[in-house]
Structures are given as structure tokens and as C-alpha cells.
Amino acid sequence: MAMDAGEIEALIKESFPDAEVSIEDLRGDGDHYAATVYSTAFNGKSRVQQHQMVYAALKGRMGNDLHALALTTGVPGGA
């Protein structure tokens, strides 16, 4: 079952209320997305840790309802 961009954004914002989130449906199939997420919660975290945090925010839907998610993450302002 596919997810829509709004669901993905809502799950991310639930875990990171301050996040700046941008979601792009790469194929128009509701199954392959690119997400850009900037949050102060990522401060001091490695890129891998940031991605793990986003995957955790998706509450097990990655690999099930959501097949592919290309991530770009960081701290607002590039700090």
C-alpha cells in the first residue's frame, strides 16, 4: 500500500515539530520519494544517525508502505 507525501511529512513533523520538510514523489507512484528534512534535533548527529532518526519517525512503514526514500538531512542554517 502506497503512502502519500502528506502522510510522510506528518509522521516526520510528529517526531520533529521544528522540522523544515520537503517531500517529492520521484515517480508519481506514491512509492518512491525524496525527502529533505532540516531539524535542530540533528545537531551533533552524524548523517547516518540523522537518517536513522527519520526512519524511526516513519514508524516501521519504510520497506512496507513506503518502498524507497532518498534522504537529505541537516541542521537549519547548515550549522
FILUMTI-814685 format. One line per 10 residues: number of its first residue (from 0); for each residue x, y, z of C-alpha. Coordinates in nm, 3 decimals, padded with zeros to 5 digits. Layout:
residues N
NUM	X:Y:Z | ...
end
This chain:
residues 79
0	00.000:00.000:00.000 | 00.147:00.334:-00.106 | 00.182:00.641:00.115 | 00.118:00.997:00.009 | 00.359:01.283:00.067 | 00.133:01.436:00.330 | 00.145:01.121:00.544 | 00.525:01.111:00.527 | 00.551:01.478:00.619 | 00.305:01.440:00.907
10	00.499:01.147:01.057 | 00.827:01.337:01.033 | 00.676:01.654:01.183 | 00.527:01.449:01.466 | 00.878:01.345:01.571 | 01.049:01.672:01.476 | 00.799:01.958:01.527 | 01.057:02.222:01.427 | 01.150:02.043:01.105 | 01.157:02.203:00.764
20	01.029:01.918:00.545 | 01.009:01.891:00.169 | 00.877:01.573:00.003 | 00.898:01.491:-00.369 | 00.725:01.194:-00.535 | 01.000:01.078:-00.771 | 00.793:00.852:-00.996 | 00.437:00.966:-00.936 | 00.357:00.621:-00.796 | 00.333:00.708:-00.425
30	00.608:00.457:-00.356 | 00.937:00.634:-00.436 | 01.006:00.963:-00.262 | 01.285:01.206:-00.189 | 01.268:01.394:00.141 | 01.467:01.689:00.264 | 01.449:01.733:00.640 | 01.621:02.006:00.842 | 01.579:01.998:01.220 | 01.768:02.121:01.526
40	01.725:01.766:01.661 | 02.003:01.664:01.420 | 02.257:01.895:01.584 | 02.570:01.697:01.671 | 02.445:01.383:01.494 | 02.622:01.211:01.205 | 02.445:01.186:00.870 | 02.377:00.815:00.939 | 02.226:00.897:01.279 | 02.009:01.168:01.121
50	01.877:00.922:00.863 | 01.811:00.661:01.131 | 01.611:00.920:01.324 | 01.395:00.994:01.019 | 01.340:00.623:00.950 | 01.237:00.577:01.315 | 00.987:00.862:01.274 | 00.822:00.664:00.991 | 00.721:00.400:01.248 | 00.805:00.086:01.053
60	00.646:00.194:00.727 | 00.981:00.206:00.545 | 01.008:-00.110:00.335 | 00.637:-00.181:00.374 | 00.403:00.105:00.278 | 00.699:00.307:00.153 | 00.939:00.132:-00.083 | 01.209:00.396:-00.137 | 01.302:00.722:00.034 | 01.608:00.923:-00.068
70	01.702:01.144:00.226 | 01.880:01.475:00.261 | 01.906:01.585:00.623 | 02.078:01.854:00.820 | 02.053:02.131:01.075 | 01.878:02.454:00.971 | 02.131:02.709:00.855 | 02.390:02.441:00.779 | 02.543:02.451:01.125
end
